[in-house]
Amino acid sequence: MKEATTPNGRRAAGREQSLGGWLKVAGLGPGDDALITPEVSAALADATDVVGYVPYVERVAPRPGLTRHGSDNREEIRRAEQALQLAATGHRVVVVSSGDPGVFAMAAALFEALEASEPAWRALDIQVLPGISAMLAASARVGAPLGHDFCCINLSDNLKPWALIEKRLRLAAEADFAMAFYNPRSRARPEGFERALEVLREACGPERLIVFARAVSTPEESLRVTTLGEAQPDMADMRTLVMVGSSHTRLIQRHAGGAERQSTPWVYTPRSVSGAGS
Ligand code: SAH
């Protein structure tokens, strides 16, 4: 990682500030533009540069005065340094993530880069703008599966060992959390999700509810509600958010003849667990 190279960093920082640059790390929501917050839209309208993974940068319409810097998925730290550098030289920079930037996304990468970079950059005007994370969009679609205590786990072992994922799955199941899983299954490591389903089946039993919510709020959206006993690994891909209920999570079948897009049953987790207050 790059070390501080600017002598007299504080003065340099003052100069950078006066250039009027800023950096905002923004979440674009799960896909539908209607789910982008007005705060994020305003930041994008005022930006000179948008930085991020190519498909997210492409969600921002080109316009004169805006430079879009798309990069590869695995280049988070380099991308964060580029954004800091641009802001330090007077650019108004929005780093874009899907969903919320603080959930398995660019905000933490930005702070990692900031911590390891020149101290002068710590004087920059940096803000994180929240977005609607995939688990919130997905749970809203099916009802309220995350209506009581829940946890969320990234199933990718790119940045952590598989043994830790498995440990967290077991302990979350033992604590009877509802669970939301990001990055469930990639073509590079399809066996991971298969193993995760085995662990969950063992810990929660075959009747436990599981929801596969794919490409929520986009034209390719699909929802599937089933049980761990029926779940198959290929029901998930990298555009799927998977949720597993707690032992209290239940179904409400919809009345036949309802709206067509409402063909899946409602799934919800009650707000209380018996014994409360005792
Ligand atoms: N920062 C993002 C998550 C990035 S990790 C957020 O807060 O939503 C990428 C993972 O998010 C995907 O593998 C998938 O599990 C989930 N995801 C992102 N968009 C989604 C969508 N529209 N529908 C379902 N899952 C989605």
Boltz pocket constraint, residues with backbone or C-beta under 6 A from the ligand:
constraints:
  - pocket:
      binder: B
      contacts: [[A, 29], [A, 30], [A, 31], [A, 97], [A, 98], [A, 99], [A, 100], [A, 101], [A, 102], [A, 103], [A, 104], [A, 105], [A, 132], [A, 133], [A, 134], [A, 135], [A, 138], [A, 181], [A, 182], [A, 183], [A, 184], [A, 213], [A, 214], [A, 215], [A, 216], [A, 217], [A, 218], [A, 237], [A, 238], [A, 239], [A, 240], [A, 241], [A, 242]]
      max_distance: 6.0
